[in-house]
Amino acid sequence: MKSALLAAALSAVAATAAVAAPEKYVLDSSHSQIVFSYNHLGFSTGYGMFSGFEGEIMFDQEDPANSSVSVAMPVTSMLTGWQERFDHFMSPDFFDASDDEMVSFSSTGIEVTGETTARITGELTLNGVTKEVVLDAVLNQAGDHPMAGKPWAGFSASTTLVRSDYNLGKFAPYISDEVAVELSIEAMKAE
């Protein structure tokens, strides 16, 4: 009986040791973008983007719910396509931003919803306000990068933010309070 219990215990330890842990991936800054859009007075859709930011994903391919993600970027790295619009966004009407003000996201949970889909819940800090947001995410592909020759992963995600939740609601509702956010991320396995 004792040998059967010992064998069962050793099997359990061996099985636990065989479970893969999340592996660290770092964002490929040159192929990761966050694009946002908003309605401007009903006449047009305005767009902006963050690109070149850094972050990491602890990626568990066997158990995606065991993964996590964190990213951060200076708010002044925002691209709007027009200097006057950028200057207005950085003014006291909106961000009143300094060079060291950061936008950050850190996941707090992942709910797998399909073979390649998940809902990523996390804390978004924007304009000094932290709120919970949910990203609808898709694993586009995971495997060896054809040029880099090492493990790579690509993800897409989307959410909608309410500007006034982050004290950025100036001119609402004429300029939409809701802002659509689309993310496209590539990440490489860390060395």
C-alpha positions, 0 to 999 in steps of 0.5 A: 500500500505504501509503495502504491501511495509513493508511486502515485505521489511521484507520478503527480510530482512528475506530471506537475513538473511536465506542465509548461510555464508561461514563456516571456515574449517581448513586443516587436516595437516595429510591428505593434500598433494601437489605433484609435478612432472617434466621430468628429461632429458627425462629419468625419472619423478622426484617427490616431495611433501609438507605435514603437512602444514596449511591453511583454507577454508571458505566453502559455501556449498550452494554457492561454488563461495562464498568460499575461500582458503588460505594455506602456508608452509615453502619451506624447508618442501619440501620432495624429497625422497633424501637428496642430491636432497633436498639440491640442490633444497634449493641451489642458483641453485633454491630456495636459501632458508632460514628456514622462506621462505614461499610458499603461495596461496590465492584464489581471485575467484572461478568459479563453473564449474559443480556440484562438480567442480570449477576453483579456481583462486588465487595468488601463491607466490613461491621463492619471486615471486607472480603470478596468477594461476588457480586450476582445483578443485573437491569437493570429499566429504562433510559430517560428518567424520565417526571417528571424528563425525563432518563436514569434506570436501575433495578436489582435484585440479591440475595445471601446473606451469612454473618454470622459471616464479618463477626464478627457471628455471635452466637447462630448457629445459633439466629438464622440465620447466613445473611442474605438481602439484596435490593437495589432501586436507582434512579439518575439520569444525573449532570449 
